[in-house]
Amino acid sequence: MRKELGIFLLLAALCAVVAVVNPRFLGAANLQNMARLIGMYGIFSIGLGIVIITGGIDLSVGSIFALLGVVLAMLLTDQGWPGPLGAITVVAGSMGLGLLHGLLITRIGLQPFIVTLCGLLFYRGLARFVAEDETKGFGSARGFETLQSAATESVLGVPMPFVLLLVIAAIMWVVLHRSVYGRYLFAVGKNEEAARYSGVRTRRIITGAYVISGALAGIAGVLIAFYTNSIAPSTHGNFNELYGIAAAVLGGCSLRGGEGSILGILIGTALLQVLQNLVNLLGIPSSLNFAVMGAVILVGVIADELFKRRPSKGLSNAIS
């Protein structure tokens, strides 16, 4: 809990500073918009966090958003599919891509970085090919208003994506912290070989992590597509995977694997969105967004490295 507490205090301090610098930060419209973004980004960040806990990585999420968005728009507007059926289809497709990644990693022995990097390139190219490099959208969303409202409407002033995030986070908290599968995830991340010798079916555990990540990416992809209502296959979802990775790392997920928490990922997601909001409110050029994100990831990795060294120092001193 020390990592979660530290990042929460940092989030609280940052919110206080932003509120003092620009009172518009506490405006109802700004808070609602930020909560909506936290909801959408937090959903797929949880999936990426699960993968990172196993010692893996997924670089393909942004390109999957582009492919899912294009396919969903074409199914609903061109083919006339019912909204729920189209959404279920693309989420199932995203889970299938996660399964493919998991099998390539566990059965063939490819590195997660290579598999998902190839996915990043392939899915983006496929999205551009399928859409013929044209921007797709849902128009007035006639016939599938429910899906659009899930991305744009609020319940008692709370944006629907944020409500959905809380529900998913609660489910994933139970899965990760109160189930046998969750214990196996941490065991595989700590030492895959030792876990295998202990009787853990490591291949299934890792593959399952990528399927979960695919499912959450699919849900977030549907929400983001309806939120933007404009899917340019060449740019939609660009670098979104880095936001998810940064949120997980900030929230205490070690890139070595074996560490992380759902609460930490949520706090990390909120912190990133507050930083993005700070950039907008202070009129800082948007081109610095990626610089801020890169610096945040670097700080998170350095903190993780220093945190890892402290116990070893204490142990060496005790031995001496």
Backbone hydrogen bonds, N-H to C=O, Kabsch-Sander energy under -0.5 kcal/mol:
donor,donor_aa,acceptor,acceptor_aa,energy
5,L,1,M,-2.7
6,G,2,R,-2.4
7,I,3,K,-2.5
8,F,4,E,-2.1
9,L,5,L,-2.4
10,L,6,G,-1.9
11,L,7,I,-2.2
12,A,8,F,-2.8
13,A,9,L,-2.4
14,L,10,L,-2.5
15,C,11,L,-2.6
16,A,12,A,-2.1
17,V,13,A,-2.3
18,V,14,L,-2.7
19,A,15,C,-2.4
20,V,16,A,-1.8
21,V,17,V,-2.6
22,N,18,V,-2.9
25,F,22,N,-2.2
26,L,23,P,-1.6
27,G,24,R,-1.6
31,L,27,G,-2.6
32,Q,28,A,-2.4
33,N,29,A,-2.3
34,M,30,N,-2.4
35,A,31,L,-2.4
36,R,32,Q,-2.2
37,L,33,N,-2.0
38,I,34,M,-2.6
39,G,35,A,-2.2
40,M,36,R,-2.1
41,Y,37,L,-2.8
42,G,38,I,-2.4
43,I,39,G,-1.5
44,F,40,M,-1.1
45,S,41,Y,-1.7
46,I,42,G,-1.9
47,G,43,I,-1.1
48,L,44,F,-2.2
49,G,45,S,-2.5
50,I,46,I,-2.2
51,V,47,G,-1.8
52,I,48,L,-2.5
53,I,49,G,-2.2
54,T,50,I,-1.0
54,T,51,V,-0.6
55,G,52,I,-1.9
56,G,51,V,-2.1
64,I,60,S,-2.3
65,F,61,V,-2.2
66,A,62,G,-1.6
67,L,63,S,-2.4
68,L,64,I,-3.2
69,G,65,F,-2.6
70,V,66,A,-2.2
71,V,67,L,-2.5
72,L,68,L,-3.0
73,A,69,G,-2.3
74,M,70,V,-2.2
75,L,71,V,-2.5
76,L,72,L,-2.4
77,T,73,A,-2.5
78,D,73,A,-0.6
78,D,74,M,-1.1
79,Q,74,M,-2.0
81,W,75,L,-2.7
83,G,143,G,-0.5
86,G,82,P,-2.3
87,A,83,G,-2.5
88,I,84,P,-2.7
89,T,85,L,-2.2
90,V,86,G,-2.1
91,V,87,A,-2.2
92,A,88,I,-2.5
93,G,89,T,-2.3
94,S,90,V,-2.2
95,M,91,V,-2.2
96,G,92,A,-2.1
97,L,93,G,-1.9
98,G,94,S,-2.0
99,L,95,M,-2.5
100,L,96,G,-2.3
101,H,97,L,-2.4
102,G,98,G,-2.6
103,L,99,L,-2.5
104,L,100,L,-2.3
105,I,101,H,-2.0
106,T,102,G,-2.7
107,R,103,L,-2.6
108,I,103,L,-1.1
110,L,104,L,-1.9
115,V,111,Q,-2.5
116,T,112,P,-2.5
117,L,113,F,-1.8
118,C,114,I,-2.4
119,G,115,V,-1.8
120,L,116,T,-2.4
121,L,117,L,-1.8
122,F,118,C,-3.0
123,Y,119,G,-2.8
124,R,120,L,-1.1
125,G,121,L,-2.1
126,L,122,F,-2.7
127,A,123,Y,-2.4
128,R,124,R,-2.0
129,F,125,G,-2.0
130,V,126,L,-3.0
131,A,127,A,-2.1
132,E,129,F,-0.7
133,D,128,R,-2.3
134,E,131,A,-1.5
136,K,231,I,-2.5
141,A,138,F,-2.3
144,F,141,A,-1.6
148,Q,144,F,-1.5
149,S,145,E,-2.8
150,A,146,T,-1.6
151,A,147,L,-0.8
151,A,148,Q,-0.8
152,T,148,Q,-1.7
153,E,149,S,-2.6
155,V,158,V,-3.3
156,L,154,S,-0.5
158,V,155,V,-1.9
160,M,153,E,-2.5
162,F,159,P,-0.6
163,V,159,P,-1.8
164,L,160,M,-2.8
165,L,161,P,-2.1
166,L,162,F,-2.1
167,V,163,V,-1.9
168,I,164,L,-2.6
169,A,165,L,-3.2
170,A,166,L,-2.1
171,I,167,V,-2.0
172,M,168,I,-2.9
173,W,169,A,-2.1
174,V,170,A,-1.7
175,V,171,I,-2.2
176,L,172,M,-2.8
177,H,173,W,-2.8
178,R,174,V,-1.9
182,G,175,V,-0.8
183,R,179,S,-1.8
184,Y,180,V,-2.3
185,L,181,Y,-2.1
186,F,182,G,-1.9
187,A,183,R,-2.2
188,V,184,Y,-2.8
189,G,185,L,-2.1
190,K,186,F,-2.3
191,N,187,A,-2.4
195,A,191,N,-2.4
196,R,192,E,-2.2
197,Y,193,E,-2.3
198,S,194,A,-1.2
199,G,196,R,-1.5
200,V,195,A,-2.4
202,T,200,V,-2.0
205,I,201,R,-2.0
206,I,202,T,-2.7
207,T,203,R,-2.6
208,G,204,R,-2.6
209,A,205,I,-1.6
210,Y,206,I,-1.7
211,V,207,T,-1.8
212,I,208,G,-2.5
213,S,209,A,-2.3
214,G,210,Y,-2.2
215,A,211,V,-2.4
216,L,212,I,-2.5
217,A,213,S,-2.4
218,G,214,G,-2.2
219,I,215,A,-2.1
220,A,216,L,-2.6
221,G,217,A,-2.6
222,V,218,G,-2.0
223,L,219,I,-1.9
224,I,220,A,-2.9
225,A,221,G,-2.1
226,F,222,V,-2.1
227,Y,223,L,-2.2
228,T,224,I,-2.5
229,N,225,A,-2.4
231,I,136,K,-3.9
232,A,230,S,-0.7
235,T,232,A,-1.8
236,H,232,A,-3.2
238,N,235,T,-2.2
240,N,237,G,-2.2
242,L,239,F,-0.8
243,Y,239,F,-1.2
244,G,240,N,-1.9
245,I,241,E,-2.5
246,A,242,L,-2.7
247,A,243,Y,-2.4
248,A,244,G,-2.3
249,V,245,I,-2.7
250,L,246,A,-2.8
251,G,247,A,-1.8
252,G,249,V,-1.5
253,C,248,A,-2.7
254,S,252,G,-0.6
254,S,259,E,-0.6
257,G,254,S,-1.7
258,G,53,I,-3.4
265,I,261,S,-1.8
266,L,262,I,-2.2
267,I,263,L,-2.3
268,G,264,G,-2.7
269,T,265,I,-2.5
270,A,266,L,-2.3
271,L,267,I,-2.5
272,L,268,G,-2.1
273,Q,269,T,-2.1
274,V,270,A,-2.2
275,L,271,L,-2.2
276,Q,272,L,-2.4
277,N,273,Q,-2.5
278,L,274,V,-2.5
279,V,275,L,-2.1
280,N,276,Q,-1.9
281,L,277,N,-2.9
282,L,278,L,-2.2
283,G,280,N,-1.0
284,I,279,V,-1.9
288,L,285,P,-2.2
289,N,286,S,-2.0
292,V,288,L,-2.6
293,M,289,N,-2.4
294,G,290,F,-2.7
295,A,291,A,-2.4
296,V,292,V,-2.3
297,I,293,M,-2.4
298,L,294,G,-2.3
299,V,295,A,-2.6
300,G,296,V,-2.4
301,V,297,I,-2.4
302,I,298,L,-2.6
303,A,299,V,-2.7
304,D,300,G,-2.1
305,E,301,V,-2.3
306,L,302,I,-2.7
307,F,303,A,-2.5
308,K,304,D,-2.0
309,R,305,E,-1.7
310,R,306,L,-1.4
312,S,308,K,-0.8
313,K,309,R,-2.1
314,G,310,R,-2.3
315,L,311,P,-2.4
316,S,312,S,-2.2
317,N,313,K,-2.3
318,A,314,G,-2.0
319,I,315,L,-2.1
320,S,316,S,-2.2
